[in-house]
Amino acid sequence: MSVEAYVFIECDHSRSREVHDKLMKIAGVKEAKIVTGPYDIIAVVAASNFKVMGEVVISKIQKLNYVKRTLTNVIME
């Protein structure tokens, strides 16, 4: 079963472009957009299962410099 999610990312505003560029190099990140609002970036992440999704978000995305917090929303349809 494959899983896709929107990952909302809050980061240091002045480093949004840098975080975006690093995100796009992470395996599983299909797309990332810099946005306005309470979050700075919204990424679409794909993984083979929920465990792998968690590893990508926790071990890779949350570990990037300047990332303050994330919110993951699994895509249902």
Steps between C-alpha positions, in 0.01 A plus 500: 500500500636843418431809708501867404476797733509876505770612741456856624835644604572802716854627465710812541328735250828635367614144421189372318677471163794313654269257683294452181810415296619247760151345518500436127812283541333265752379169358122488515442875475301532177428871516553797731360852481582810701169644623350779709321441828597331826726252317780592263515191277256227403657180369346192342676191631455143374611185680446127473326482840430700818825393667708631210291820493580555867869442437505754216321765705674444834849395393540718192259794476491591870879474520559765231659820627247781558194269518303589813206258478296289261142384468430188290161442336455166325325525162192276506389530135 
